[in-house]
């Protein structure tokens, strides 16, 4: 069994979302979606990549030092069960249950509708502005 240390997690491929920075400074911003708050900025894509690797290292190190679980890469296509478990505050749970009752649908159906609408996916008539994703996950860099 492989030891799940910093080197192990750094070797994993994580999906990255990259977009042009909205600030006057320009450049690019990136986020590793499975590591909440793990973001970086760079004037060039090369600088962004370097900074993102450092942000990833710091994020994982911080979690490991606190004994917190570090998410692993997203499952490969076809490994999704279709089940998502969420923990929400009691007040939100109550509000969602009340809304579902008002609409005459199950809590599951209401949650699915909200998620689809929020994603702006083909499952919803609502569209969202989406950022482009890099084809190269964090952990593998072609050097371009």
N, CA, C and O atoms as a DFTB+ gen file, in Angstrom:
576 C
 N C O
     1  1       0.839      -1.179       0.000
     2  2       0.000       0.000       0.000
     3  2       0.885       1.244       0.000
     4  3       1.825       1.346       0.788
     5  1       0.583       2.170      -0.872
     6  2       1.379       3.387      -1.003
     7  2       1.085       4.346       0.154
     8  3      -0.068       4.542       0.539
     9  1       2.153       4.937       0.699
    10  2       2.014       5.905       1.777
    11  2       1.427       7.184       1.197
    12  3       1.916       7.701       0.193
    13  1       0.376       7.692       1.834
    14  2      -0.280       8.908       1.349
    15  2       0.333      10.116       2.053
    16  3      -0.230      10.672       2.996
    17  1       1.513      10.499       1.554
    18  2       2.226      11.652       2.088
    19  2       2.172      12.787       1.068
    20  3       1.470      12.687       0.062
    21  1       2.910      13.862       1.325
    22  2       2.906      15.017       0.433
    23  2       3.283      14.623      -0.991
    24  3       2.639      15.061      -1.944
    25  1       4.305      13.812      -1.145
    26  2       4.726      13.396      -2.485
    27  2       3.621      12.630      -3.209
    28  3       3.417      12.805      -4.410
    29  1       2.916      11.788      -2.474
    30  2       1.811      11.037      -3.073
    31  2       0.763      11.995      -3.635
    32  3       0.380      11.889      -4.800
    33  1       0.301      12.931      -2.801
    34  2      -0.752      13.854      -3.238
    35  2      -0.266      14.793      -4.333
    36  3      -1.041      15.155      -5.218
    37  1       0.993      15.193      -4.291
    38  2       1.525      16.075      -5.338
    39  2       1.574      15.343      -6.681
    40  3       1.527      15.978      -7.735
    41  1       1.669      14.025      -6.649
    42  2       1.742      13.261      -7.899
    43  2       0.367      13.040      -8.543
    44  3       0.284      12.597      -9.688
    45  1      -0.698      13.344      -7.819
    46  2      -2.039      13.131      -8.350
    47  2      -2.420      14.212      -9.355
    48  3      -1.984      15.359      -9.257
    49  1      -3.232      13.824     -10.307
    50  2      -3.736      14.765     -11.307
    51  2      -5.043      15.360     -10.800
    52  3      -6.008      14.635     -10.556
    53  1      -5.073      16.670     -10.643
    54  2      -6.270      17.372     -10.203
    55  2      -6.775      18.254     -11.339
    56  3      -5.977      18.921     -11.998
    57  1      -8.086      18.271     -11.581
    58  2      -8.623      19.193     -12.587
    59  2      -8.355      20.638     -12.166
    60  3      -8.432      20.980     -10.986
    61  1      -8.044      21.461     -13.137
    62  2      -7.719      22.870     -12.888
    63  2      -8.636      23.736     -13.729
    64  3      -8.884      23.442     -14.898
    65  1      -9.137      24.802     -13.130
    66  2      -9.922      25.789     -13.861
    67  2      -9.053      27.026     -14.015
    68  3      -8.537      27.555     -13.030
    69  1      -8.891      27.487     -15.250
    70  2      -8.037      28.641     -15.547
    71  2      -8.853      29.676     -16.302
    72  3      -9.644      29.338     -17.182
    73  1      -8.655      30.935     -15.951
    74  2      -9.305      32.014     -16.693
    75  2      -8.452      33.260     -16.607
    76  3      -7.564      33.365     -15.761
    77  1      -8.725      34.193     -17.481
    78  2      -7.997      35.448     -17.439
    79  2      -8.406      36.201     -16.189
    80  3      -9.582      36.226     -15.824
    81  1      -7.433      36.814     -15.536
    82  2      -7.700      37.551     -14.311
    83  2      -8.522      38.796     -14.626
    84  3      -8.252      39.482     -15.611
    85  1      -9.521      39.092     -13.799
    86  2     -10.374      40.243     -14.053
    87  2      -9.746      41.581     -13.635
    88  3     -10.310      42.642     -13.902
    89  1      -8.603      41.530     -12.993
    90  2      -7.989      42.764     -12.482
    91  2      -7.297      43.547     -13.591
    92  3      -7.112      43.055     -14.704
    93  1      -6.918      44.785     -13.257
    94  2      -6.198      45.645     -14.198
    95  2      -4.829      45.071     -14.546
    96  3      -4.282      45.361     -15.609
    97  1      -4.278      44.257     -13.650
    98  2      -2.954      43.681     -13.861
    99  2      -2.965      42.620     -14.960
   100  3      -1.913      42.256     -15.486
   101  1      -4.148      42.128     -15.303
   102  2      -4.236      41.084     -16.320
   103  2      -3.693      39.774     -15.804
   104  3      -3.788      39.484     -14.612
   105  1      -3.134      38.994     -16.678
   106  2      -2.597      37.695     -16.297
   107  2      -3.686      36.650     -16.220
   108  3      -4.749      36.784     -16.826
   109  1      -3.402      35.611     -15.468
   110  2      -4.290      34.463     -15.390
   111  2      -4.477      34.035     -13.944
   112  3      -3.595      34.220     -13.104
   113  1      -5.631      33.465     -13.672
   114  2      -5.931      32.886     -12.372
   115  2      -6.273      31.417     -12.581
   116  3      -6.814      31.030     -13.617
   117  1      -5.948      30.609     -11.581
   118  2      -6.273      29.181     -11.662
   119  2      -6.707      28.699     -10.291
   120  3      -6.314      29.245      -9.259
   121  1      -7.532      27.659     -10.311
   122  2      -8.021      27.062      -9.079
   123  2      -8.075      25.554      -9.254
   124  3      -8.506      25.047     -10.290
   125  1      -7.631      24.844      -8.221
   126  2      -7.787      23.390      -8.185
   127  2      -9.104      23.144      -7.463
   128  3      -9.197      23.321      -6.249
   129  1     -10.103      22.740      -8.203
   130  2     -11.461      22.678      -7.692
   131  2     -11.643      21.696      -6.539
   132  3     -12.468      21.933      -5.656
   133  1     -10.897      20.612      -6.531
   134  2     -11.032      19.624      -5.458
   135  2     -10.331      20.043      -4.172
   136  3     -10.498      19.407      -3.131
   137  1      -9.543      21.118      -4.246
   138  2      -8.845      21.638      -3.071
   139  2      -9.369      23.050      -2.820
   140  3      -8.759      24.019      -3.272
   141  1     -10.483      23.183      -2.114
   142  2     -11.134      24.486      -1.955
   143  2     -10.191      25.573      -1.443
   144  3      -9.525      25.411      -0.421
   145  1     -10.154      26.673      -2.171
   146  2      -9.303      27.791      -1.792
   147  2      -7.900      27.708      -2.347
   148  3      -7.098      28.615      -2.124
   149  1      -7.581      26.644      -3.063
   150  2      -6.246      26.494      -3.652
   151  2      -6.241      27.225      -4.990
   152  3      -6.636      26.677      -6.018
   153  1      -5.786      28.472      -4.951
   154  2      -5.803      29.331      -6.127
   155  2      -4.430      29.952      -6.344
   156  3      -3.616      30.027      -5.424
   157  1      -4.188      30.395      -7.567
   158  2      -2.919      31.045      -7.891
   159  2      -3.137      32.054      -9.004
   160  3      -4.143      32.011      -9.712
   161  1      -2.188      32.956      -9.147
   162  2      -2.212      33.976     -10.193
   163  2      -0.838      33.985     -10.851
   164  3       0.167      33.673     -10.212
   165  1      -0.802      34.342     -12.119
   166  2       0.466      34.503     -12.820
   167  2       0.290      35.435     -14.000
   168  3      -0.762      35.454     -14.639
   169  1       1.324      36.206     -14.285
   170  2       1.284      37.123     -15.427
   171  2       1.276      36.352     -16.740
   172  3       0.706      36.801     -17.734
   173  1       1.917      35.185     -16.731
   174  2       1.959      34.306     -17.903
   175  2       1.460      32.930     -17.473
   176  3       1.360      32.645     -16.279
   177  1       1.151      32.085     -18.439
   178  2       0.723      30.731     -18.095
   179  2       1.831      29.948     -17.398
   180  3       1.566      29.151     -16.498
   181  1       3.068      30.180     -17.816
   182  2       4.204      29.500     -17.171
   183  2       4.324      29.917     -15.703
   184  3       4.509      29.072     -14.828
   185  1       4.220      31.217     -15.438
   186  2       4.279      31.706     -14.053
   187  2       3.087      31.185     -13.260
   188  3       3.222      30.810     -12.095
   189  1       1.920      31.164     -13.897
   190  2       0.721      30.644     -13.245
   191  2       0.939      29.189     -12.837
   192  3       0.622      28.806     -11.711
   193  1       1.475      28.387     -13.739
   194  2       1.703      26.977     -13.453
   195  2       2.640      26.792     -12.258
   196  3       2.373      25.980     -11.372
   197  1       3.731      27.544     -12.240
   198  2       4.689      27.473     -11.128
   199  2       4.013      27.859      -9.819
   200  3       4.171      27.178      -8.806
   201  1       3.259      28.956      -9.847
   202  2       2.587      29.425      -8.636
   203  2       1.507      28.447      -8.170
   204  3       1.299      28.266      -6.971
   205  1       0.827      27.824      -9.122
   206  2      -0.211      26.873      -8.757
   207  2       0.391      25.628      -8.112
   208  3      -0.184      25.076      -7.173
   209  1       1.533      25.190      -8.604
   210  2       2.202      24.039      -7.989
   211  2       2.584      24.348      -6.534
   212  3       2.456      23.493      -5.658
   213  1       3.047      25.567      -6.290
   214  2       3.409      25.974      -4.925
   215  2       2.159      26.070      -4.059
   216  3       2.167      25.638      -2.907
   217  1       1.086      26.633      -4.606
   218  2      -0.172      26.718      -3.851
   219  2      -0.687      25.323      -3.511
   220  3      -1.175      25.090      -2.405
   221  1      -0.580      24.408      -4.451
   222  2      -1.004      23.022      -4.231
   223  2      -0.179      22.396      -3.110
   224  3      -0.722      21.747      -2.216
   225  1       1.132      22.596      -3.166
   226  2       2.027      22.045      -2.135
   227  2       1.663      22.589      -0.749
   228  3       1.583      21.834       0.220
   229  1       1.444      23.897      -0.666
   230  2       1.108      24.514       0.624
   231  2      -0.253      24.050       1.131
   232  3      -0.418      23.788       2.322
   233  1      -1.221      23.949       0.236
   234  2      -2.567      23.519       0.614
   235  2      -2.516      22.109       1.189
   236  3      -3.043      21.850       2.271
   237  1      -1.883      21.207       0.462
   238  2      -1.815      19.811       0.901
   239  2      -1.013      19.696       2.197
   240  3      -1.422      18.979       3.110
   241  1       0.110      20.384       2.291
   242  2       0.933      20.347       3.508
   243  2       0.139      20.810       4.721
   244  3       0.220      20.215       5.795
   245  1      -0.628      21.876       4.536
   246  2      -1.435      22.391       5.637
   247  2      -2.470      21.385       6.113
   248  3      -2.655      21.198       7.315
   249  1      -3.139      20.743       5.175
   250  2      -4.138      19.746       5.552
   251  2      -3.486      18.552       6.236
   252  3      -3.981      18.070       7.255
   253  1      -2.382      18.076       5.683
   254  2      -1.705      16.924       6.279
   255  2      -1.215      17.237       7.686
   256  3      -1.320      16.398       8.581
   257  1      -0.683      18.431       7.889
   258  2      -0.154      18.790       9.211
   259  2      -1.251      18.880      10.262
   260  3      -0.985      18.707      11.452
   261  1      -2.478      19.147       9.836
   262  2      -3.614      19.220      10.759
   263  2      -4.354      17.888      10.865
   264  3      -5.327      17.769      11.609
   265  1      -3.890      16.894      10.119
   266  2      -4.540      15.588      10.149
   267  2      -5.870      15.560       9.415
   268  3      -6.695      14.678       9.655
   269  1      -6.083      16.516       8.527
   270  2      -7.329      16.578       7.768
   271  2      -7.217      15.735       6.504
   272  3      -6.123      15.585       5.959
   273  1      -8.336      15.180       6.028
   274  2      -8.289      14.373       4.805
   275  2      -8.048      15.248       3.578
   276  3      -8.639      16.318       3.438
   277  1      -7.189      14.786       2.710
   278  2      -6.890      15.491       1.456
   279  2      -7.656      14.791       0.347
   280  3      -7.497      13.586       0.150
   281  1      -8.495      15.537      -0.387
   282  2      -9.219      14.914      -1.494
   283  2      -8.244      14.359      -2.532
   284  3      -7.167      14.912      -2.753
   285  1      -8.639      13.271      -3.152
   286  2      -7.827      12.708      -4.217
   287  2      -8.446      13.096      -5.551
   288  3      -9.530      13.678      -5.590
   289  1      -7.779      12.783      -6.616
   290  2      -8.247      13.147      -7.947
   291  2      -9.669      12.662      -8.175
   292  3     -10.127      11.699      -7.561
   293  1     -10.346      13.349      -9.065
   294  2     -11.709      12.967      -9.416
   295  2     -11.703      11.573     -10.030
   296  3     -10.733      11.187     -10.682
   297  1     -12.778      10.817      -9.827
   298  2     -12.852       9.483     -10.426
   299  2     -12.786       9.549     -11.948
   300  3     -13.208      10.529     -12.563
   301  1     -12.258       8.507     -12.529
   302  2     -12.229       8.422     -13.988
   303  2     -13.650       8.321     -14.512
   304  3     -14.560       7.903     -13.796
   305  1     -13.831       8.707     -15.768
   306  2     -15.159       8.642     -16.381
   307  2     -15.723       7.234     -16.216
   308  3     -15.013       6.247     -16.410
   309  1     -16.979       7.147     -15.863
   310  2     -17.606       5.849     -15.668
   311  2     -17.556       5.367     -14.231
   312  3     -18.187       4.363     -13.902
   313  1     -16.818       6.060     -13.360
   314  2     -16.718       5.658     -11.965
   315  2     -17.663       6.454     -11.068
   316  3     -17.585       6.346      -9.844
   317  1     -18.547       7.245     -11.656
   318  2     -19.471       8.046     -10.867
   319  2     -20.700       7.217     -10.532
   320  3     -21.287       6.587     -11.412
   321  1     -21.087       7.214      -9.272
   322  2     -22.214       6.400      -8.825
   323  2     -23.546       7.101      -9.025
   324  3     -24.588       6.446      -9.034
   325  1     -23.536       8.418      -9.186
   326  2     -24.790       9.154      -9.268
   327  2     -25.296       9.568      -7.905
   328  3     -26.381      10.139      -7.790
   329  1     -24.522       9.286      -6.871
   330  2     -24.913       9.654      -5.505
   331  2     -23.973      10.749      -5.005
   332  3     -22.754      10.661      -5.150
   333  1     -24.567      11.773      -4.417
   334  2     -23.803      12.864      -3.813
   335  2     -24.368      13.077      -2.417
   336  3     -25.577      13.236      -2.251
   337  1     -23.519      13.080      -1.439
   338  2     -23.953      13.283      -0.069
   339  2     -23.454      14.642       0.393
   340  3     -22.268      14.950       0.279
   341  1     -24.365      15.450       0.916
   342  2     -24.006      16.786       1.375
   343  2     -24.386      16.949       2.839
   344  3     -25.404      16.423       3.290
   345  1     -23.570      17.674       3.566
   346  2     -23.931      18.077       4.921
   347  2     -24.207      19.568       4.853
   348  3     -23.380      20.345       4.376
   349  1     -25.379      19.959       5.334
   350  2     -25.771      21.362       5.291
   351  2     -26.225      21.780       6.686
   352  3     -26.594      20.935       7.501
   353  1     -26.199      23.077       6.957
   354  2     -26.717      23.540       8.247
   355  2     -28.192      23.158       8.405
   356  3     -28.920      23.051       7.418
   357  1     -28.618      22.959       9.629
   358  2     -30.009      22.565       9.886
   359  2     -30.990      23.585       9.322
   360  3     -32.044      23.216       8.803
   361  1     -30.647      24.855       9.421
   362  2     -31.556      25.890       8.923
   363  2     -31.736      25.779       7.407
   364  3     -32.837      25.997       6.901
   365  1     -30.668      25.444       6.679
   366  2     -30.775      25.271       5.230
   367  2     -31.572      24.012       4.904
   368  3     -32.381      24.004       3.976
   369  1     -31.339      22.953       5.669
   370  2     -32.085      21.714       5.470
   371  2     -33.583      21.978       5.636
   372  3     -34.400      21.533       4.831
   373  1     -33.922      22.711       6.695
   374  2     -35.328      23.033       6.945
   375  2     -35.912      23.855       5.798
   376  3     -37.001      23.556       5.308
   377  1     -35.180      24.902       5.367
   378  2     -35.668      25.763       4.285
   379  2     -35.865      24.963       2.992
   380  3     -36.857      25.156       2.290
   381  1     -34.928      24.073       2.680
   382  2     -35.066      23.243       1.474
   383  2     -36.264      22.296       1.585
   384  3     -37.018      22.133       0.626
   385  1     -36.437      21.679       2.741
   386  2     -37.566      20.765       2.945
   387  2     -38.890      21.511       2.819
   388  3     -39.842      21.003       2.225
   389  1     -38.948      22.724       3.382
   390  2     -40.175      23.515       3.279
   391  2     -40.456      23.894       1.828
   392  3     -41.602      23.830       1.383
   393  1     -39.420      24.288       1.088
   394  2     -39.603      24.648      -0.320
   395  2     -40.048      23.439      -1.131
   396  3     -40.919      23.553      -1.993
   397  1     -39.450      22.277      -0.857
   398  2     -39.842      21.058      -1.575
   399  2     -41.316      20.745      -1.315
   400  3     -42.048      20.373      -2.232
   401  1     -41.745      20.898      -0.061
   402  2     -43.147      20.644       0.276
   403  2     -44.061      21.633      -0.448
   404  3     -45.116      21.250      -0.954
   405  1     -43.661      22.896      -0.498
   406  2     -44.450      23.910      -1.214
   407  2     -44.591      23.563      -2.692
   408  3     -45.651      23.760      -3.284
   409  1     -43.516      23.045      -3.282
   410  2     -43.509      22.718      -4.706
   411  2     -44.129      21.354      -4.989
   412  3     -44.401      21.022      -6.142
   413  1     -44.354      20.561      -3.937
   414  2     -44.930      19.232      -4.123
   415  2     -43.956      18.235      -4.728
   416  3     -44.358      17.324      -5.451
   417  1     -42.653      18.414      -4.425
   418  2     -41.626      17.505      -4.929
   419  2     -40.804      16.993      -3.760
   420  3     -40.897      17.508      -2.646
   421  1     -40.002      15.976      -4.023
   422  2     -39.131      15.458      -2.968
   423  2     -37.939      16.401      -2.776
   424  3     -37.613      17.201      -3.653
   425  1     -37.313      16.290      -1.634
   426  2     -36.110      17.077      -1.369
   427  2     -35.029      16.740      -2.390
   428  3     -34.289      17.622      -2.825
   429  1     -34.936      15.479      -2.769
   430  2     -33.975      15.049      -3.775
   431  2     -34.239      15.737      -5.117
   432  3     -33.313      16.238      -5.754
   433  1     -35.504      15.760      -5.542
   434  2     -35.849      16.401      -6.815
   435  2     -35.544      17.892      -6.794
   436  3     -35.032      18.439      -7.770
   437  1     -35.858      18.549      -5.678
   438  2     -35.583      19.977      -5.561
   439  2     -34.081      20.238      -5.628
   440  3     -33.631      21.134      -6.342
   441  1     -33.310      19.451      -4.880
   442  2     -31.857      19.611      -4.895
   443  2     -31.281      19.396      -6.279
   444  3     -30.402      20.145      -6.706
   445  1     -31.756      18.397      -6.981
   446  2     -31.293      18.119      -8.336
   447  2     -31.604      19.291      -9.261
   448  3     -30.766      19.679     -10.075
   449  1     -32.804      19.857      -9.141
   450  2     -33.175      21.006      -9.978
   451  2     -32.277      22.202      -9.701
   452  3     -31.849      22.883     -10.633
   453  1     -31.986      22.464      -8.428
   454  2     -31.121      23.593      -8.078
   455  2     -29.696      23.383      -8.595
   456  3     -29.071      24.312      -9.107
   457  1     -29.196      22.174      -8.459
   458  2     -27.841      21.895      -8.931
   459  2     -27.762      22.052     -10.441
   460  3     -26.832      22.679     -10.949
   461  1     -28.715      21.498     -11.158
   462  2     -28.717      21.612     -12.618
   463  2     -28.808      23.070     -13.052
   464  3     -28.100      23.493     -13.966
   465  1     -29.671      23.833     -12.404
   466  2     -29.802      25.253     -12.731
   467  2     -28.493      25.992     -12.452
   468  3     -28.067      26.824     -13.253
   469  1     -27.862      25.693     -11.329
   470  2     -26.608      26.352     -10.963
   471  2     -25.469      26.027     -11.912
   472  3     -24.613      26.873     -12.173
   473  1     -25.455      24.812     -12.427
   474  2     -24.408      24.414     -13.367
   475  2     -24.650      24.965     -14.758
   476  3     -23.730      25.052     -15.571
   477  1     -25.898      25.338     -15.028
   478  2     -26.206      25.808     -16.371
   479  2     -26.028      24.695     -17.379
   480  3     -25.690      24.939     -18.537
   481  1     -26.255      23.480     -16.936
   482  2     -26.012      22.317     -17.777
   483  2     -27.151      22.090     -18.754
   484  3     -28.132      22.833     -18.773
   485  1     -27.004      21.054     -19.561
   486  2     -28.042      20.668     -20.501
   487  2     -29.297      20.224     -19.770
   488  3     -30.350      20.058     -20.386
   489  1     -29.193      20.028     -18.439
   490  2     -30.330      19.612     -17.630
   491  2     -31.164      20.800     -17.177
   492  3     -32.167      20.627     -16.484
   493  1     -30.761      22.000     -17.560
   494  2     -31.446      23.189     -17.083
   495  2     -31.563      24.207     -18.199
   496  3     -30.741      24.235     -19.114
   497  1     -32.586      25.045     -18.121
   498  2     -32.745      26.097     -19.127
   499  2     -31.930      27.333     -18.762
   500  3     -31.823      28.257     -19.568
   501  1     -31.355      27.366     -17.563
   502  2     -30.550      28.498     -17.132
   503  2     -29.127      28.307     -17.612
   504  3     -28.589      27.203     -17.530
   505  1     -28.511      29.361     -18.109
   506  2     -27.116      29.247     -18.530
   507  2     -26.232      30.066     -17.618
   508  3     -26.644      31.107     -17.106
   509  1     -25.023      29.595     -17.418
   510  2     -24.044      30.287     -16.587
   511  2     -22.799      30.538     -17.418
   512  3     -22.486      29.766     -18.325
   513  1     -22.095      31.608     -17.114
   514  2     -20.804      31.853     -17.742
   515  2     -19.826      30.869     -17.121
   516  3     -19.716      30.799     -15.897
   517  1     -19.117      30.111     -17.941
   518  2     -18.213      29.099     -17.434
   519  2     -16.803      29.421     -17.873
   520  3     -16.589      29.963     -18.957
   521  1     -15.850      29.089     -17.038
   522  2     -14.450      29.300     -17.359
   523  2     -13.935      28.125     -18.163
   524  3     -14.463      27.016     -18.069
   525  1     -12.911      28.368     -18.949
   526  2     -12.271      27.288     -19.694
   527  2     -11.398      26.491     -18.740
   528  3     -10.822      27.043     -17.802
   529  1     -11.304      25.209     -18.981
   530  2     -10.444      24.344     -18.174
   531  2      -9.236      23.943     -19.005
   532  3      -9.314      23.793     -20.225
   533  1      -8.134      23.776     -18.321
   534  2      -6.942      23.275     -18.990
   535  2      -7.130      21.802     -19.309
   536  3      -7.762      21.077     -18.542
   537  1      -6.600      21.363     -20.406
   538  2      -6.625      19.940     -20.719
   539  2      -5.613      19.181     -19.879
   540  3      -5.755      17.977     -19.668
   541  1      -4.596      19.877     -19.403
   542  2      -3.541      19.246     -18.630
   543  2      -3.835      19.388     -17.150
   544  3      -3.843      20.509     -16.641
   545  1      -4.081      18.282     -16.428
   546  2      -4.335      18.377     -15.008
   547  2      -3.079      18.793     -14.250
   548  3      -1.965      18.647     -14.754
   549  1      -3.260      19.308     -13.046
   550  2      -2.124      19.656     -12.202
   551  2      -1.379      18.369     -11.899
   552  3      -1.994      17.371     -11.522
   553  1      -0.101      18.379     -12.055
   554  2       0.699      17.188     -11.791
   555  2       1.386      16.735     -13.070
   556  3       2.450      16.119     -13.016
   557  1       0.797      17.031     -14.204
   558  2       1.405      16.715     -15.498
   559  2       1.480      18.000     -16.288
   560  3       0.458      18.617     -16.587
   561  1       2.670      18.397     -16.621
   562  2       2.856      19.632     -17.372
   563  2       3.751      19.343     -18.563
   564  3       4.837      18.781     -18.423
   565  1       3.287      19.728     -19.714
   566  2       4.029      19.404     -20.929
   567  2       5.175      20.360     -21.167
   568  3       5.991      20.146     -22.063
   569  1       5.247      21.439     -20.354
   570  2       6.335      22.390     -20.516
   571  2       6.080      23.433     -21.570
   572  3       6.976      24.211     -21.897
   573  1       4.878      23.471     -22.112
   574  2       4.563      24.460     -23.146
   575  2       4.200      25.785     -22.540
   576  3       3.905      26.736     -23.265
